[in-house]
Amino acid sequence: MSTKRQIEDCVRDRLEDYFTDLDGVEPAAMYDMILKVVERPLLDVVMKHADQNQSRAAEWLGINRNTLRRKLLEHKLLD
């Protein structure tokens, strides 16, 4: 199984758990919630593996370095 597929399965399983935990309560603003929940660990791990090099991390993520910096600040991942 490919790594991409494993990540998809993990996300799918956690989303199923989320709906189970709601116990019938209607969810709200899920899209923004999921993006925030996924984005922070994504940025954290990529920065770690890029040795805190923002240019390298931005390249790996396929985003502009300024966008990465803004997101790092939003998630309080910069000193």
Beta strands, then each sheet from edge to edge (+ up, - down):
end
